[in-house]
Structure formats: C-alpha cells, structure tokens
Amino acid sequence: MASLIFLIGFNWELQEFLAIIQQEREWRIFMAQHEKFYLNGTWQLKKADETLLCPVEIPGSVLSGLTEHGLLEDPFYRMNEYPTRELLKNDFIFSREFELKKEEGRVYALCCDGIDTVADIFINGMLIKHVDNMHLRYRILCTNVLKNGTNNITVKIHSAIAYVNEHVPAAGKEIHYTACGAMEGNQYIRKAHSMFGWDWGPQLPDMGIWRDIFIDSYEKAELSDLHIRQEHIDGKVFLSAETKVMLPEKAQDGEIAEAEYLVLPQSAESNARILKESVGNNDSTLAENADNLEVKITLQTPDGKQISFSDGKCLVEDPKLWWPNGYGAQPLYTVRAELFLGGEFLDAKELRIGLRTLTVSQEKDAWGEEFAFCINGVKIFAKGADYIPEDCIYSKITPERIYELLDTAVACHFNCIRIWGGGYYPADVFYDYCDEHGLIVWQDFMYACNVYELTEKLRESIIEETKDNAGRLRHHASLGLWCGNNEMESAWDHWGGFNDHSDTLKQDYLTMFEKLIPEALKSEDDVTFYWPSSPSSGGNFKDPDSDDVGDRHYWDVWHGEKPFSDYENYYFRFCSEFGFQSFPCKKTIDTFTLPKDRNIFSEVMESHQKNGSANAKILHYIAENFLYPKDFESLIYISQVLQAIAIKSGVEHWRRNRGRCMGAIYWQLNDNWPVASWASIDYFGRWKALQYFSRHFYADVLGSLKVSADAVYTPYLQNETMQEVSSDVTVFVKNMRGEVLFETSQRTECAPLSVEAMEPVSLKEVIEGRESEVFVEAVFTHSDGTVSRQVEMPKPYKHMQIEKAEITFDAKREGNLLTLQLKSDVPAFFVSVESDVDLVWSDNFMHLTGKEPYEITAILPECVEGMPKIWVRSLCDSWVTDYSQA
C-alpha cells in the first residue's frame, strides 16, 4: 500500500480526500486534486466606520452576532422589533484573517453560498465582487489576489432598508403597492421579502453571511455539474448522465482564469467520457491535456449493487420506485461521477436520486380541467401545508430544526409541502429529508405579492437565480413542481391597489413569469412541471381564480368572515392556500410578554399580531361559535380550537370530493417568530390544536360526516392508500351525560385512491326538540387498524347545554415513554393536555364521550427526570368558573 501524505493546513477539507481504486488486487491510494478551504467560523463584526463590535460565528448575521454577545436585547421580546429595525438602517462589516498555503498552478475561487444581500467583497484590500442577490450562489475567481500565508477577507454589507429607500424607479414604472405588513420597496432587492415584514412577521431585514463561504481550489480540473435524466419504459428505467468540468485557462492578460465545458460520451464501448464542447461564450483554447480527461459514472442501488454507465447511459432492469409518504417506500439510488486525467483521479461528485415519474395531470373532465400530482402514473390527493422560513435570523435555521419540523409533517400524514415564494430556497438538507420521507415539494420561486420593475439588472439576476437553484435542486426525487410566484397573477387581475399600476409593469410581469423564468428553468430542468403563479389557471391572466381549472387560494373563511360551512360551497381542483388564525401557546406568549401585557389588545400583543384586523376576526368567530372565554388563557385555547375546526371543515369537504378536488394545502405550517398567526406549529415548535387535528384529517384512511339540512348525516370513507379498505361505522346520538339515545351501524368497502358515500342517516326525529341537549358521534373502525371519530353538534357550541366535566387521568412512566389514561364523568369536548415540559402527545384536543379510558402517549426528553406536571382543560372550563351558578 502506498504511503499516505496528509496536507497540513487550517480548516482544509478535501471534497474527495482519497480515491481508492482496486487494481490487480492491490489497493492504490491517490490524493484528490480538488480541495475546499472553509472560511466558516469566527469572524469580526464591525460598524461601517471599522469600529469593532464583537466576534460573530459564520454562517451568521448582524442580529445573531449582537444578540449572542449581549449587545442587543432579544429582538422578539415585547416591542424590541422597532429599535432593532432602526439598527438595521446602518451598514456593517464582516472580516477575518486566514492562513493559506498557496500553490502555483492552482485555480482558487471564493464560493459564497449565501450573502445577505447587497455587499462588496474584498480580499487583501482588493474588491473582487459586488453582490446583490441572497438567493444566488457566487463563485468568484481570486487566484491572483490570494497570498501564500496570511490573507484577509472583508465583506461590507449595505443596509437593505437604505438600499430600497434609495431606489428611484424609471418614469412610468412607479410602484405604490406594498404587501400587508411589509416595508415599502422590498421588491427592489433580491432578498427574502418577508424579512421586510409580512402579515405574520416582523420588519427585521437582517444582513450577513448566512450560508457557507469557502475557497475552492483545483490544479488540473474539477467536476462542476452532474445532470441525471430518467426515462421509464415497460417497467424499466433508462438513465442518462451529463457532466460538466471546470478547467484552468490563461486569460488574454496572462492571469489565470477558468472555463466550464460540457463532457460528451466517447463511444458506446467505453465508460470514459471526453471533453468536447465549451459552455457559454468562451472562445479560449482548450486547456492542455483536455483530451485525456475521462469521467466514469456508476449507479449504486438501494441494496448496494453497482451498475456502470456506458456511453453516458445506464439501464435499471428491476427499478425500485420512489413514492410519496403513504403510497410506498422511498428507495434512493446514488449516482457517482469520477473525473480522471490520464488515469489519475481528480474529482468526484455524487447525487442521490429516486426513480419515479412525477408531473401534474391537467386532463379535461366533466368539471373543467383537473390539477393533480401524478406519481408513477398514479394521481394522488395532496395533503400538506405551506412552509415559511423558520426564523427571522436565517443562520438559526439549523438542520435539527428542519428535521424536527418535517418529522411533524410526516407524522401527520403530509405527502406534500409548499415552499412559499416570500421566503428563501431552503438548504440541501431540507430536500434530502423530503426525498427520504416522501414529501413532494411544491417549490415557489422567490417572488410574492409584489409589483416588479423589470430592469436589465433584475433581468440578469432572474436568469442567474433561476438557473442556479434549478441546477441545485433538479435531481431531488421530491421536487414536484416549480411555481413562478405567489398570488401575483391573481393580484394583477383584481386586487385593489395592485391592478392600477401601468400597463408597462403588467407586461413586465408576463415577461418575468411566462418568458424569462420558464426559459431559464428549461435550460437546467426541462422535466419538472412549471406553473406560472399560484393561484392560476395556466397564465396570461386567464381567470387565475377559476374554481374549475388550476389551483386556488380561498380566504372567504377568515378574511371574508364567512362561516366554516362556506367551504362546502366550493369544489376547487386544488386548494393550495386557505387558513385561519390563532394565538400561539401560552408558554410561547410568556417568552415575549410581561404579565401586564397579557391582553390581546395590549400594545405588546398587538405588535405580535401583524394582521391589523385579525384580533377582531378571532373575536367575531368566537361570538359565532362559543361562549366568551373567561380569561386570557381560555381565549388562547378557544382561538386554537376555532382554527382547528376551520381547517378540518375545509379538508374533509375536499377529501369527500376526491377526483374533483385533488389537493388541500393549508396556510401555514410554522412561524418565523413568536406571533399570532395562521401557523399550526408556533415559533418554538409547540403544536397548536390544528396540528393535532391534522393527524386525523390527513390520515390515509379518513371517515367523515357530511351534515345536510333536516338533520341528515352521511358518513363518507376516503381511502388514500394503494389497497382496498373496509370500515365499520356506528352513528350515535348521545345526551350530555353520555347516554346513548340512538345508534345505527353499517359497513362499506372502498377501493384504493377513492371515496365512498355511505347510507345517509336521518336523525331528525331523534334530535328534534332537544337540539341543545344532544350531540351526534360517528365512530369509524377501519380495516387497516385505524379509527376515525367525528362529533357534530346540532347547534353552535355556545348554545349547547354542555355539563361540567370532571376529568381524571392516570400517568405512568416507563423509561422515556409517558402514558396517560384519561376519563371523564360526562362528555368532555376538545380536551387539552398540557405539561410543564414541552411534549408532543399521540393525540390532543380530543373528545372524551364515553366512560372507557382514553389513552395517549408522549416521549419525554432525555433530560427530564421523574414525572412532569400535567394539567387538563376542556371546552366547558373556558367559559364557566362556578357551575353551581350556571
């Protein structure tokens, strides 16, 4: 075995440290030629005048550095948002020194995976790049400015607030519209729009180096791109691979430069691939020895089998197909490309792919035109929520937080997640998780609720951003759809204050989303479905809010203050956004308030409510459905119950109409700070009632009740699995003491991926005259072992004669498993179990309607000793203190 030579250096990481090749039964070990020198770690944060403020860990930002070193109070506490916003009107400097062993003949490039946002980058005092797009990765040649030994890098970041305030639009392109809660001018910068505020987020446009920053170095060549395409024919999958390489060249001034080339297959008999074509407008001569370059590509199957590519192609005879969550497994294949020069290993690149076909079906039907994800030829009902950035300080969005959030989605039977266009393109780990767990990604491009002035500079940035992100994400099995923007086509069509801008700006919209983006996208990803806007019927302002074509956003429940029953008036083809607000959990409110602030109309609470009329809307819906809550905690509880009922009403209706409607994606999954919002999980990851409800209404097999006039209750069985299921359902009428006054049972079978309406049950004679004293319960016992429970009241809850429930529980701990057995002496509704330890229960906000115990479980954190404190509330506890006076 050859000896190993280790490169000693500061923070060096080899992309491929060793290439191990077995040749004539002897292992030969080669040093890789491609190296990365990470500049992450401790930098210095300074004011614009070079005054040192504090160290800052990169990836990081102004806010992360100042808060971690105690120089800035928590921006989320009380009303600290506003002085923090003033601070962000200033420019800042990030700098550090690093040691580099520079070698002659090597190419060095500074790679910035995320600079936020408008910045000048200097190395050793020389400006090497001005950048202005946080959504774009930058590769900046720096060979000629680097020194052997000590080097300095400085990133001067300009205030985003000052930048947009200084922008002067061209004559005739003035813009006066601003999204709710956002700062004016946010569309003039390629920065996450919601960092300027939204109707759920603060105005804190942070700045910094929010993703990895490193120096990329190679001597002879490096692999710059690997693109895999797949074709499915007669149960087999044919893969084709395309690679690009980066080569060093000498520019006309003699300085070292580089150029990217496309590598084409040499012959059908050889796995080697040779350099053939230049990429882009490069007229320089091919680098020396270019003809001796080879790329060898192999496929590793999920069970470890190796298959070699020949002529850039590979046949998978018995493919293991990738499926979304709930429809099958998520096997992943690894494609590895290795670059050689005259037999010497230079570089390697790997991608994990899933073998599947995935598009959106738009077949015409009796109702118009369907809009359904079609995976491996199977049309599925999309179940999920809209995702926003998990924090205002982006460097705090760690892989651990991403995994925790997406674990919740999978546990609640999501098969889809929509990445909303006012945030950012998540890190690779987000999509890796979705690949591994079967979450189809609806990927918006980062444009939302804005009028854009299409300048030449923006045009170039749009094309670069589109290509960069499409090239990075196109291989993911989970990538299901690219969408041009959020709500802008609809806004141009009929939003007041939006559609009265100039025709030139309206034409700019069409150019951006129906020409520039789809054309740039096609050059990098010509397979994934593109949709110009959400909602849309296909573009060109052709009825973007149609109920019968494309996707739809529905807000008459909530913004329009329509009753929950209004959902049943609409049979959208795919509802990609609908929602209802609630307050965050009490423990979350405690983190940003003092006791005196805990009134929803206090200045602090209103500053953590960014939708101006929302508190009034919550009170309106409480008045329509419930008695007025007795105290602050009860108000929080009731708001969450309302939210859960609202979204449940919409989802179950659309699932009962599967085939006509093929998706229900609610707004929104998560928060980016502690706030009253539409989220089902608050900023600290605490589940609201809606998140618990989603575990039921997104279950693969769902039993629900359609309530019609004259007290007719129709059970429905919706089967979103690939197997036939059956269900036994019993419909009860019970009084408020839990006594059964009526019951009837029936059984039905349901084919895969379908819905069955069962025999309607008329309860008029049973209920009439005692509508305030009884309730209807349906229990579905499914053949897959799951159970659906539904409770319906003949009247609004506020008019029901609900009795005071005495709820008891028996808690046991075995290791970290906590088990609760709950019992109630009379029916108790929306029973909430809370603890002094943050826990996710197997069920919560449930109805206890019988005498038998109801068991729920939770996993305790490792650090918790003994038994946590637990308390329980139900609906009746929210409005009456002394039942003896009721």
N, C-alpha and C positions, 0 to 999 in steps of 0.2 A: 504494500500500500504506500502510495506517495505520501511524503510529509505534508503536514498542514501548515500553511503560512497565514497568520492572523494579522489583519490590518488593525493597528492600534490607533485609535482616534477618538475624538469626543463626540458621542452621540451618533456615531455612524451606524447605519443599518443597511445590510445588503438585501436588495429586493429578492434575489435568489442567492443565498450565501454559498451554497455548494450545489453543483450539479453532479449527481452521482450516476455514473454510466457503467454498466457491466459489459466488459469486453473480454472475450476469451477467458471467462471465469475469474477475471481479476477486476476488483473494484478500482477504478481510477477516479481521482477527486480533482476537480477544477475549481478555481476561484471565479466567481461571477464577475463580469465586466461592468455590470450596472449597479450603481450604488446610490443610496439616499442618505443625506445628512439632514436629520430633522432639527429644525430650529424651535420646536415647541419647548416649553419650559418657562423659566423665569426671565422676563423682560423688565424694562423700566418704563413706567408710565409718567409722562411729563406734561406740564401745561405747554401751550403753544410758544411761550417765551423760554422754554427749556428748563423751567423750574421743576425739580424732581418732586413727584407726588408720592409714589410708592412702587414697590415691585408688583408685577401682575403676571399671573400664570396664563400662558398661551397654549391652547385656544382660550381666549378671554376678551374682556372688553373694558371700557371705562367703568361701567357700573359694577362689573364683577370685581375689578381691582380695588375700587374705592370702598365698596361695602365689605369685602373680605379683610381689609386693613383698618376698618373702623373710621374711615374718613368721610363716610356718607351713611346716614341713617337708612334703614330699610326703606327702599322706595315704595314698598307696598303698604307700609304702616300708616294708618289713619290717612292724612292728606299729604304725605310726603311726595306723592307723584309730582306736585306742582313746582316745588323748589328744585326737584331733580330735573324736571323738564327745562328749567332755566339754565341749569348747569350744562345741559347738552347743547346749548347755543354756542358753546366755545369749541375751538379746535383742540386736538390733543396729539401727543407724540408717543409712539411706542418704539423702543430701541433696545438693542443688546449687542454684545460682542460675542464672537465665536472663533474658535481655532480651526483652521483648515490646512491640511496637507495637500496643497495644490500640486498637480502633476501635469507636466507638459503633454500636449497632445490630447487631453481630455476635454470634452464639452461639459460646461456647467450651466445649469438653468435653475433659476429660482421659481419654485412652484407654489402658488398661493391658492389653496382650495377654498378660501373664503375671506375676503377683505370687505369689511363693512364700514363705509361703502366708497365714498369719494376720497382718494388718498394719493399721495406721492410717495414712491418707494425709492430709497437711496441705499446704495452700498458703497461704503468708504467715501461718503460725501458726494457721490455722483448719482444724479437722477437716472434711474433705469426704466421707470414706468409710471405713468399716471393711470389710475384705475378708477372705475365709476360704476361697477355692477357687482353687487354682493352675491348674485345668483350665478356668477361665472367663475370658472377656474382659470387662473392665469399661469402661463408658462413664459418666463422672461429670461432670455439669454443673458448670462452675466459672467461668462468666461473671462472677458477682458478687464473686468473691474475687480475681480477677486484677487486676493494676495495669498501667498504662502505664509501662513502664520495667523496673526490676529486680524480679524475683519470686523467691521461694524455694519449693522443693518438698521435703518431707521424708516419707520412708516409714519408719515404725517397725515393724520386723518382730519378732514374738514367737517365741520358741523353739518349734518344733514338738514337741520332746521334752517340754518343760514343759507345753505345751498338752494333749497327750494324757494326761499323768500327772495333770493336774488334773481331768479329766473324771469326773463321777460319773453312772453310768447310772441310769435310773429303776428303781424296785423291780420285780423280776420280769424285768428285761431285762439282768441281769448277764451279761458275756461273759468266758469263761475261755480260749477257743481263740486261739492265735497261730500264724500260718503259720511253717513251718520257717525259722529264721534271722532272723526279723523281730522287731522290738521290740514289746512289748505295747502295745495301744491304737492301733495305726496306722489302724484303721478309723474312729476318731473324728474324723478330719480329712480333708478333700478334697485330699489331696496324694498324689503318686505313692507307692504302698505300698512299692515296692521301695527307695525312699530310706531306709526304716527297716530295710533288710536283707532278704535272701532267701537261699535255699539256694545262691546263686551270687554274692551281692552284699553289700557292707559296710553297716554301720549308720551312715550318714552323711547324716542328713536336713538337707541344706544349706538355705539361705534366701537370697532375693534378688529382683531384678527380672530375670527370666530370658528375657523376650521384649521386644519393642519397647514403648516408652512415648512418647506424643506428645500434643500438643494439637490437636484437630480443630476447625476454625473455618469458619463459613459465614455469609453475610448473609441470603440470601433462602430458600434451600432446598438440600438435598443429597440425592442418591440414597443410600438406606440399604440397599436389598436388590434383588437381581435373581434371579428364580427361573425356570428353564427346564425345561419338561416336553417329552417327546417321545413321539410315537405312531407306530408302524411299521405301515403298511398297504399291502399289494400292492407291495412294493418301493420305496415312497416313505416319507418321514419328514415328519410334521407337527409343527412346533414351536409351543409357546405360551409366552408370556412374562408374568410378573407382576412388577411393581416396587412398591417402597415408597419414600416420600420422608419426610425429616425436615424439619419446619417450625418456625420460631421462634414462640413464643406468650408471652403475658404471663400469669403465674400470678395467683391472687387477691390475693397480697400485692404485686403490681406488678413482681416480679422477672422477669427473662427466663427462660423455660422452653422446652421443645420437645416436640413430639409427632410420632409416626410415623403415616403414613397409607398406605393401600393405593390404588394408582392403577389404575383400570379403563379398558378401551378406550372411546373416544368413539363411534366409528362404524366401519362396515366400509369406508368410503371413505377414511378418514384414518389416517395413521400416528400422528397425535397421540393422546396419552392424557391424560385429565384426572382431577383429584382427585375422589374420590367417597366413600371410606369411611375412618373412623378405625380405627386398630388399637389394640386394648386398651380399657381403661376410661377413655377420655378424653372428658370432657364439655365441653371448652373450645370456643370458637368457632373456625371455620376461619380461618387466617391471611389477612391482606389479600392480594389478587391471586391467591389459590389457584386460582381457576377459570381463570387464564391459564397455568397450568403445562402443559407438554407433555413427553412422553417419546417420543423417536424411537429405534427399535431396528433394527439391521441385523445381518445374518449374513455373515461372511466365510468362504468355503470354503477348503479347504487350497490350492487353486490361485489364490487371490486374488480370486475373483469375489464381488461384493457382492449380497446379496439383502435387500430391505427387508421388515420385518414390516408387516402391515396388520391392523388390528383386534386387535393383540396376537398375531398368528399368522403363520406362515411355512411355506411348502411347499418341501421339498428334493426335486426330481424324480428326481435320479440320485445318491443318497447314497453316499458312500464310508464304509463301515462300519469301526468300530473293533474290533480283535481283540486277544486276549492274545498274549503272546510265543510264537511258534512256529506260530500259526494264520493269520497275515495281518499286515497293516500296522496302524499306529496313527495314522490321519489325525485331525487335530483341527480343529474349527471354532471361530471366535471370534464370540461374541455381544457386541455393544456397544450399551449403552443411553445416550442423551444426554438430559439434562434442560434444558429451556428455560423461560424466563418471558417471555412476550410477545416471543418471537424472540431473546431474549438467552440465550446459553449459560451455564449454571450449573455443570453437573457431568456426569461420565460414569463408567460402570462397565463392566468387561469380564470375561467368563468364557470359558475355553476348554472346550469340550465334545467328547465323542466320540459319534457316532451309533451306538447299539447297544441291543439289549435284553440285560439281564443279570439273572438270578434264580437261585434254587436249585430244581431239579426234585426233587419228592418223590413221584414216581409209584410206585404199588404194583407189586410184581413177585413172582417166584417165591420170593425170599428174604426179603421183607418190604417195605421202602419205601426207595427209592433216595435218595441225598443227593448231588447233583451240580450244580456250576455249569453253567448253560445260557446260552451267549452266542450271540445271533443265531440261536437255535433249535438250536444245536449243543452237545451235552453233552461236556464236556472232563474229562480226568483232571488234577486239581490237583496241581502239583509245587512244593514250596517249603519254607519254614522259618518258625519263629516268631521274631519280632523283639522285642527289648527295647531300652530306651534305651541309646545308645552310650557313655554316660559317666555317672558319678555327679554330675559337675558339669555341669548341663544347658546352660549357656552355651557349653560346649566342643563341643556337638553342632552343628557348622557345616555349611552346605550342602556343602562339599567332602567332609567325612566321610560325609555321607549319600549323595552321588553315588558315592563310592568303594565303599561297602558294596553299594549297589544295582546298580552296574556288575557286581560279582561275581555277584549273584543272576542277572542277565540272562545273563552269560557262561556260567553253569552251567545254563542252560535252565529256570530257575524261570519259572512263569507265575502264581505266587500268593505272597503274603506275609501272614502273620497277625500283626497288631499286638496284642500280648498286653495283657491288662487290668490288670496290676500296674504299668504304666509311665505313659505320657503319650500325648496325642494329638499326633502329630508336626506339624511346621511345614508350611506350604503347599508348600514345595519338595519335600518327600517325595512328596506325592500328585501333584504336577506331573510328577515323574520317572516315577512309576508310569503316569501317563497316556501319557507319551511313549514308554515302552518296553514296555508291555503286561503289567504286573504287577497282577493282580487283588488288591485289598486286602480281607482279612477283618479287619474293624475291631471289636475288643472295645471296649465302654465300660469306663471305668477302675475296675473292681471285680474283686477277685481273692481267692480263698481266705480269705474273711473272713465273720464273722457281723456284721451291721449292726443297730444300734439305730435304727429309723426315727423320728426326732424330727420335729417340724414344721419346724425349721430345715433338717434334712437333706432333707426332702421338697421344700422350695422350691429348695434347691440342686440336687437331682437334676433337677428340671424345667428350671431355667435352664441347667445344664450340657449336658443332652441337646439342648435347642433350639439353643444357641449352636454346638455342634460339628456338629450335623446341618446347620444352616444354612450353616456354613462349608464343609463337605465334600461336600454332596449333589450338586454339579454334576460331580464328577470321574468321568470315564469308567471309571477303575479301581476305584471303590467297588463292591464286590460283595456285601457282607453286613455288617450290624450285629449284634453279639452282645452280650447283656446283661452277661455276666461270665465269668470263668474259674473253672471247676470247682466252683462253689458249689452247684448243684443236686445234683451227684453227692456232694459232701461232706455235704450235709444227709441224703442217702439212706443213706450207710453209712460215713462217716469216723468213726473213734473219736475222741472228744474234741470233735467238731463237732456230731453229731446228738443230743447230750444237753442242748442248750440248751432254753429254754422254747418252748412252742407259740406264744407271742406273737411271739418273734423269728422263728420259722419263717414265721408269717403275714406278718411284715414283709418277709421275702424275696419272697414271692409278690406282695405289693403293689408292691415296688420294680421287679421284673423282668418281671412279667406284667401290670402295670397302668400304673404311673407312667411308666416309660421308654418302652414302646411307644406310649402315648397321646401323650406329648410328642414323640416321634420322628415320629409320623404328622402332627403339625401342621406340621412343617418338611420332612419327607421321607416321602412316602406311597408311594414307588415301591420303594426298596431293601428287600431281604429282611431281616426281623428274626428272630433266633434267640435264645431266652431265656438260654441258657447254653452252655458248652462244657466237657464233653460234655453232650449232651441228646438226648432222643427227641421233643422238642417242648414240654416243660414240664410243670408241675403234678406233679412228682416221679413221672412215669410212666416207670419203668425208664430213668433217664437214662444208664445204661451198657449199653444194649442193643447187641448185635452186629449187629442186623438193621434198625435204624432210626436215623436221625440220624448224628451224629458221635461219635467215640470217642477217648478218651485211653488209651494202652496202656503200662503200666510193669512188666509181669511180667518182661520182659527189662530188666535193671538193678535196680530196687528189689526185685523178687522173685527175682533171681539165676537166672532161667530161662535155659536155653541159647538161642543165637541161632535154633536150629531151631524154637523155640516160636512164632515169628511165623507159621509156616506152619499153625498150628492155628486161625488166626483170619482171617475174611474180612469185616472191617469195611466198612461202607458208605462211610466217610470217616474216615481216621485223622488227626486234627488235632493230635495231640501224641504223640510217643514219642521216646526219646532214650537216650543213653549217654555217660558222662563220659570225659574225657581231660585230661591236663595241657597247659598252654599250651606254646608253643615255647620252647626253651632260652633264646634271646635275650630273650624276654619274662620268663622267670623271673629272669634276670640283673638285670633292672631293679629288682626289689624284694627281692633277697636278697644276702647276703654269701656267699662260698664255704662258710663253715661251716654255712649254713642249708640247703644243697642236699641235703637228705634229706627224703623226703615226710612223715616223722614229726617233723621239727623243729617247734618252736613257730611259727616264721615260716611255713613251708609249710602247716602245719595252719590258721593264721589266714587263709591264702589258699585254703582249702578249706572252704566253708561248709555242705557236706552231711556231717554227722557220720560216717556210715558209708561214705562214698564211697571213701576210700583202700583200705579193706578190700575193697570190692566190686571195685575195679580189680585188686587182687592175686588175688582169687578167680577172676576171668575170665582173668587171665594163667595161673594154675595150671591152668585147664581147657583152655587152648589152646596155650600157648607154654612153652618152657623159661624158667627165671627169668633176667631180664636181668642182665647182668654189672656194670652201673654205672648211675649216675643218668641220664645222657643216654640210655642204652638203654631205661631204664624209661619215660622220656617218649615216646620213639619207639614202643615197644610199646603204650603206652596209646592213642596216636593210631591205630595200626593196628587195634587192637581196636574202637575207636569206629567207624571207617570200615566194618569188616566188619559190625558190628551193624546199622547203619542201612541199608547196602546190602542186607542179608538181608531186612529188612522191606520196603523199597521195591520190590525186584524181585519179591518174592512178590505184593504187592498189584497191581503193574502186570501181572503174569501173569494176574491175576483182574479185569482191567478190565471194567467193566459191572456187576459185583457190588460192587467197591470202586472209588470214583471220586475218591480223593484221598489223598495221603501228605504230610503237613506235619510235618517233624521238629523236635524241640526240641534246640537252638536255634541261630539263625544267628550271634549275636555276643555279646560280653561288655561289661559296663559298667566293668570294672577288670581288672587282671591277676590271673587266678584259675584254678584247676582247675574246669572246668565242662563242660556239655553242648554248648558252642558249637563250631561248625565253623571259625570265624574268631576269633582271640583279640583282646584289647583293642587291640593295636597294628596290627590289620588283617592279621596273618600267617595264612596259610592252614594249617590242620591237614590231616591226611590225609583227613578226611571231606570237606572242601570240594573237594579234588581228585577224590575218588570221586564226588561229586555231579554233576560234569561228565559222568560216564559213566552213572550210573544214572538221571539225569534227561534223558538225551539224547532227542530227539524220536523217534528210531528206536532201539530197545533190543533186543539179543539177550541172553538169559539162559539159565541151565541150572537145571532142576529135578532135584534128586538124590533118587531113591527108593531103597527097600530093594533089596538084591540087585544093587547097582551098575548101576542103570538111570538113564541120563542123558537127559533130554528137553529138547531145545532149544526155546525159545519166542522168537517175534518179536512185539514190541509196537510198533505204529505209531501215534504220537500226532500225525500230520500229516493234512492235508486231501487228500493224494494217495496213491494206491496205491504200495506199495513192494514190492520183492522182496529176498531175501537168500540168499546162498550161505554155508553153514556147513560148516566142517570140524571134526570132533571128533578130537582126537589123544589117544593115550596115550604119554607120554614118560617116560624114566627120568631120574634126577637128573644125568645128563651131557648131557641134551638130545636123546638119540637117540630117534627115533620108533619105537615098538613096534607101533603100530596107528593107522590113520586111516580115516575114512569121511566122505563128503560128501553133502550133499543141498541142495535149493533149495526155497524156498517163496515164495508171494506173500501179501501182507497188505493187506486193504482199508483205506481211511482209518479212523482212530479205532477200531482193533480190535486183536485179538491172535490169533495163530495158534500152536497147538502143533504141532511138527514130529514126525517119526517118532522114537520113543524108541530110544536106542542102549544095548544091553545090553553091559556091559564086564566082566561077572563072570569070564568065562573068561580074559580078558586080565590082569585085576588080581589075581585070587585067588592067594594065596601070596606076593605081593610088594607088599602094600598100603603098606609103609613106603618102598618104593623107586621108586614111580611117581606121576605126577600126571596129571590129565585137563585138557586145554585145548580150548576151543572158540573158533574164530575166525569171526565173522560179518562178511561183506562185503556191505554194503547198497547198494542201487541209488542211494541219494542221495549216495554217495561216502564215507559214514562207516563206521567199523569198530567192532564190539564184541568185546572179548576177555574170556574168562572162564577162570579157573583154579580147579580144585577138587581137594582132597586126599582120598584115601580114609580117612585118619586125621587126628586133630588134628596141627597143625604140630609140636607138641612131640615127636611120635612118628615124624616123617618123617626119613629119612636124607639131610638136605639137605647138599650138599657146599659147601665153602668157595669162594665166587665171587671171581674176580679181575676187577673191573670197571674198564674204562678208558674214557676219553672224550676227544674232540677238540672243543675250544671255539674258535669263531670269532666275531668281532665285525664287523658291517657297520653303521656308524652306531650307532644305539642298539639294534639287533637282535642279540641274543646267541643263537647256535645251538650246541647240544651234540649230538654223535653218541656214543651210549653203546653199549658192547659188553661182554659177559660171556662168560667161557670156559665156564661151566656155568650152568644156570638159576639166576637170582637173583630173589628174591621181595621185593615191597614196597620197591623200590629208591627211596631218598630222596635227592634232590639238594638240597644246601644251599649257601649263599653268605654271605660277609660283608656283602653288600648285600641288602636286602630285595627279593626278586623273586617274581613270580607266574609259574610255568612253565606252558607249554601242557599239560604232564602231569607227574605226580609220583606217588611211591609205586606205581609200575607194576612189572609182572613182565617181566624180560628172559629169555625162554625159548628164543630161537633164536640162531643165530650171526650173523644180519644185524644191522647197527647200528640203533639206535632213536633217532630224532631228536626233540628237544624244543627249544622256543624260549622266550625271555623278552625283555621290553622293559626296557632299562636306563634308570634315571633320567637326566635331562639332566646332573646334576651329577657323574656317575661318569665318571672318566677311566680309560682303559686297560682291562685285563681284571680283573674281580673274582676273589677267591679262591673256589674251588669245591671241595667235597668230597662224597663219595658214601658211603652206607651201604646195606646190605641186611639182610634178616632174620638171616642167619647171623652177621653182625657183632655182633648184640645179645646173643649168649649164649656165644660161644666166643672166647677170646683166641688160643689156640695150637692149631690143628687137628692138629698133629703128635701131640698128646696126646689127641685126641678118639677 
